[in-house]
Amino acid sequence: MSAGVLIRRPVRGATALRGGRVWRPSPYQVFGFLFWLVMSLAYWRVPLCCDAGVHAAVVERLKDNLSHPRHPMADLPGAGSPYYSPYALAEGVFARRTGLTGWDVLRVAGPVNLLVLLTGIGRFVRLLTPRPWAPVLALTAMTLLWGTERAWWSGYLGLMSMTGNLGYPSTFAIGLAFWAWAAAGARARDERRVRYVGPRGLRGFTGYAGTGVLFGVILLVHPITAVAAVTGAVAVVLGRQRGWCPAVAARWALTGAVALLVAGGWPYFDVFALAGDGSVDGMHRRLYAGLPGHFWLVLPGLPVLWGRARRSARDPLVLMFALDCLVVAYGWVSGHYTYGRILGLALVPPQFALAVELAAPGPWGVRRRLLGAVAAAAACTGLLTVQAGAVVPRSLDPVGFDQPPRWESYAWAARHIGRGEVVITDGYFAAHAIAGYGPNLVAPPWPDAALDERARLRREADVRAFLAPGASRAARAAIVRRYHVRWLLLTRWHPVPAEAVVVTWSRRTGEVLARVGHP
């Protein structure tokens, strides 16, 4: 977060020996701490849902074997899975040392990731302006200025989506991206000459190498966030760097080379092979649907960006926004819809430009007062239509705000299923959650580089064949033998096969856990 303020006062006694300096926290330190506290509590009060199951499963597999973890959700080798990043490895080590479950580790990770994010925002905004209230307004804009329809994706950092994704690798990677942009900006503003030889020259290159390590880690933790991190870094360097020369080019070449070496040297998966993997593009097509409803409240920031562009075409926020828009457009035109995942970070330039503009000290002219009124109206609209339910519990809600999703726990079923045993389920929620407790699925719901997509689709077809109303007992038995299935987890609408033995059921959802096959 932004640094506090040291104020010199006339003092007497022992305090005078310290120079009369009294530390006073900055506005961002105060509001940032309150935001961290409120959002951590909001994150903890909501049951983990959605992608949390696969991330909990990753931790569980690393608890079992740090060096050679199995596939996160299937009884298969895990070599090549991009889920096994440095971030996940750290979570796995933490889980092994503490004995916490994968779900518990996600709970702990939320406040930690939020701290990385908040401090990164503070550092980046300080690069843009020294105005003390700018980081506070930037945080407000980033969490409220979205749209009037819920946008719930990993990497989207509105208040509502934060209640579900604070514990995800994407949040950690976005926090590191802000830190990386701040580091790149600091390097670009460094006017000291760097020699090619001698100890001073080597020390001069250290900061650039460290920045490269940061980008390499982002690429491994969340590759799609790394795309936005790189476009942001290019914008910051082009906007801040003065006096390009061979020495300057060598510094930034070192940054890029170190980033590639860090990413390429990771032993768990080949991050560069993901560039040609289109297996997840189909599921991301939805990102391009309903864009106005999801993002229109950011519009007040666009005139501010235009004003910055007129003052300087090399403005970092202007360049960042232009590059992000090009990436998003490429995703749509090429059919590689996964690039739409950077839409959340593409909103940062107009959000932060608006914050910097409104943090200017008074007196304000008519234009700025009008801009402030429009921005305040937009923030209130976002809060009341989508975001308020994230921080206002139903018990204290006088209006009836939309609340975050509340998925049921599957601990009642997991306590009967042995670690690594294989499950077939017809339930959407069970398919996304049960692997987080240690079991495996026949067909993972998400594509993964560790499992050929054609093989995953064949597995899905076999699950559908098993669950089909007209499936014969012999056909079901063949599938059970093929995948070593031990359990069925069925919704209350699906009949239990005659050969299955019911073990338990959920009184809340009506789902049934039944045993099949032989030990």
Order of alpha helices (4+ residues) and beta strands (2+ residues): beta-beta-alpha-alpha-alpha-alpha-alpha-alpha-alpha-alpha-alpha-alpha-alpha-alpha-alpha-alpha-alpha-alpha-alpha-beta-alpha-beta-alpha-alpha-beta-beta-beta
